[in-house]
Amino acid sequence: MKPIINGGILAALALALLVSAGCESVALVGRDALPLEPAEVVAQVERVDTRLSEVHLRPNNGPTRVVGYHAGTRVLRAGRDYPVTDLRSGDVVAMHLQQDPQGRFYTDLLTIRQGIKDREVSQPRTTIQRLDGTVDQVDVQRGSFGIREPSGARLTVALPYNARRSDIDRLHRLRNGDAIVLEARFINRDLFELEAFL
């Protein structure tokens, strides 16, 4: 009787090991074949480049990231779909990033967590400020430039995604050390969106 029980136990153990080994193999194949679940990224929109199909984003604690989009990419807000071109500088969005074969990041869906228009309603209408100082950095590719104020504080000013041609041309002519005066809309503690060069 004991040998039968022992034999049955051994057979059950062998079957369990075989099944678990098989599951491990399947799990490993699945991990290799499928990309890892992408983490959600929350960032503030700096601008949308429709020519290159890119959204320039600034995460809370990190450098600006460029994320590609395509014709099928959706922007979701309060359950409704909008085109990517409706994104505004200052919108806070969440997305899952994916990588194409060349290693570039792109997304299929951006969800607006908080629109800039919502924040403007909750803030006083005096969010447009006059700024003056010295240009200390120009980033033509990202459509932004830095200003060192007389107090020593440094601010970043970004062109809106639908910037006027004259403003884009002026950005291209800016050089470090240029004195500058402008009006800009407050976005957050150290980021403004250009309203007009003065």
Secondary structure in CASP SS format (residue, H / E / C, confidence):
PFRMAT SS
TARGET T0000
AUTHOR 0000-0000-0000
METHOD secondary structure of the structure
MODEL  1
M C 1.00
K H 1.00
P H 1.00
I H 1.00
I H 1.00
N H 1.00
G H 1.00
G H 1.00
I H 1.00
L H 1.00
A H 1.00
A H 1.00
L H 1.00
A H 1.00
L H 1.00
A H 1.00
L H 1.00
L H 1.00
V H 1.00
S H 1.00
A H 1.00
G H 1.00
C H 1.00
E H 1.00
S H 1.00
V H 1.00
A H 1.00
L H 1.00
V H 1.00
G H 1.00
R H 1.00
D H 1.00
A H 1.00
L C 1.00
P C 1.00
L C 1.00
E C 1.00
P C 1.00
A C 1.00
E E 1.00
V E 1.00
V E 1.00
A E 1.00
Q E 1.00
V E 1.00
E E 1.00
R E 1.00
V E 1.00
D E 1.00
T C 1.00
R C 1.00
L C 1.00
S C 1.00
E E 1.00
V E 1.00
H E 1.00
L E 1.00
R E 1.00
P E 1.00
N C 1.00
N C 1.00
G C 1.00
P C 1.00
T C 1.00
R E 1.00
V E 1.00
V E 1.00
G E 1.00
Y C 1.00
H C 1.00
A C 1.00
G C 1.00
T C 1.00
R E 1.00
V E 1.00
L E 1.00
R E 1.00
A C 1.00
G C 1.00
R E 1.00
D E 1.00
Y E 1.00
P C 1.00
V H 1.00
T H 1.00
D H 1.00
L C 1.00
R C 1.00
S C 1.00
G C 1.00
D C 1.00
V E 1.00
V E 1.00
A E 1.00
M E 1.00
H E 1.00
L C 1.00
Q E 1.00
Q E 1.00
D C 1.00
P C 1.00
Q C 1.00
G C 1.00
R C 1.00
F E 1.00
Y E 1.00
T C 1.00
D C 1.00
L E 1.00
L E 1.00
T E 1.00
I E 1.00
R E 1.00
Q E 1.00
G C 1.00
I H 1.00
K H 1.00
D H 1.00
R H 1.00
E H 1.00
V H 1.00
S H 1.00
Q C 1.00
P C 1.00
R C 1.00
T C 1.00
T C 1.00
I E 1.00
Q E 1.00
R E 1.00
L E 1.00
D E 1.00
G E 1.00
T E 1.00
V E 1.00
D E 1.00
Q E 1.00
V E 1.00
D E 1.00
V C 1.00
Q C 1.00
R C 1.00
G C 1.00
S E 1.00
F E 1.00
G E 1.00
I E 1.00
R E 1.00
E C 1.00
P C 1.00
S C 1.00
G C 1.00
A C 1.00
R E 1.00
L E 1.00
T E 1.00
V E 1.00
A E 1.00
L C 1.00
P C 1.00
Y C 1.00
N C 1.00
A C 1.00
R C 1.00
R H 1.00
S H 1.00
D H 1.00
I H 1.00
D H 1.00
R H 1.00
L H 1.00
H H 1.00
R H 1.00
L C 1.00
R C 1.00
N C 1.00
G C 1.00
D C 1.00
A E 1.00
I E 1.00
V E 1.00
L E 1.00
E E 1.00
A E 1.00
R E 1.00
F E 1.00
I E 1.00
N E 1.00
R C 1.00
D C 1.00
L E 1.00
F E 1.00
E E 1.00
L E 1.00
E E 1.00
A E 1.00
F E 1.00
L C 1.00
END
